[in-house]
Amino acid sequence: MSALELKMPSRALTERAREALLALSELPRSRGRIVRLRPEGTDKPISVDVPLEAFQMLMAILGQMANGNAVTLVPVHAELTTQQAADLLNVSRPHLVQLLESGRLPSRKVGTHRRVRADDVLRFRMQEEKRRKEVLDELASEAQKHGLGY
């Protein structure tokens, strides 16, 4: 499966993810995680020391899968196609190309194709969300100032 290729979890996989999430949620809270696993078909459990950040990501992935959502991991240094970047931003590819051509979002050319770093796309998305929230707060403030009931 390539970066950003999404595969919706089946009903059975959703249920297994829910069960795993519940079981792992009951582990005592600590800075690190040591998890004992017993591979199917063996009686010998193994202990795995999982870094807390990785454990938190695993829990988030299981939570999304338990809700029936597709999940993908993209390394921040990965380069995306314009279509993948547009999908990540939830915009059309032509709109993304306008963002690239205006310089609002950096990219590089590989032959005739543009490539966009995943971390640049994620940073842009966070900046846009922050900007939208500021504009929304300003509009709500103006509406209250003029007694429009918001």
N, C-alpha and C positions, 0 to 999 in steps of 0.2 A: 504494500500500500504506500503510495507516495505522500509527500507532505500535503496536507489539506484535503486529501481524498477521504470522504466521510462514508462510513458504513453504519447504517442505523442498527442498533442492537435488536436482536430477536426478543420475543416475549420471554423465552427461557433464559437468555443471557441477562435480561433486565432483572429477572427474579433472582438469579445467582448473584448479580451485583448488589442487589438489595440485601440479601442474606450476608454477604461478605462485609458490606458496610456496617450492618448492625453488629456483627461479631467483632469487627475491629474497633467499633465505637466503644465497646465495653472494656477495652484495654485500659489499664490505669494510665493517667496522664504523667508523662515524664519528658525530660529534655530529649532523650534518645529513645529509640524503639528497638527492642529485641523481640522478634516474633518467632515462635516455634511453628514450623510447618511439617506436615507429614505427607510426602508425595504419595499420590494414589498408587496402590499396589505394594506399598512397603509398610512395615511396622515401625521403622526407625525415623523418629522426628529429627529435623534439622533446625538449628537456630540461625536466624539471619538478623544482623544488626542493620537496621534501616535508618539512614539519617532522617532527622525530624522533618526537614523540608521535603524530602522524597515521600515520606509517609503522608504528609499533608496533601501533596499532589495526588497520591494514590487515593486518599479519601475523597478528594474533589472529583477525581475521575469516576470512582465508584458511585458517588452521589449523582453525577450526571447520567451515567449509564442506568442507574436504578430508576431515574425519571424518564428513561427511554430516549435520551439524547445521544447523538453521535459525538465522539470526542476524538480530537487529534492533537498530537504534540508537534510543535514546530520549534526547532532550535532558533534562538534569537539571531544567530549569524546566518541563518538560511536565506537564500535568495529566492524570491517568489516571482512567478510570471505576473504579468499585468492582470490576468484574469484571477489568479489566486489572491493577489493583493486587493483587487476590487471586491472579491467575495469576502475577504476578511473585514473590509470596511463597510460591507453591505451597500456598495454603490455600483453603478454600471461601469463597464470597462472604459467606454469613451470618457466618462467623468473622471476616472482615475488618470487616464492619459492627459486630460487637461490639467490635473493637479501636478503631474510630472513635468509637463511642458512649462507650467507657470513657475516651477521651482519650489512650490509649497511642499512637495514631497520629493526627496532625492532618489535618484535611480542611476543606473549605468547601462550602457548598451553592450550587448554581446552580439556582434554581427549586426543584424537589423532588429534584434529583439531587445526589449528593455527588461532589466531585472531590478527588483526592489527588495531591499533587506527587510526581513520580518521585523527587526527591532525598530526600524524607521517607520514602518506601517503602524506598529503598536504605539509608538510614541506619538505619531500624528493622531491616531484615534483618541488617545488620552487627552491630548491638547484640544481636539475638537469637542470632546465631551465636556471638558472644563469650560471652554468658550461658550458652548450652548447653555450650560448651567448658569453662567454669569449673565447671559442675555435673558434667560428665563427669569432669573431673580430680579433683574432690572425691570422687566415687563410687569412682574407681579407687584413690585414696589410702586411703579407708576399707576397701576390699576388701583391699588389701595389708596394712593395719594388722591386720586380723582373719585374715590368712593364707588368703584365699579364692582365691589363685592368679591374681589379675589384675594 
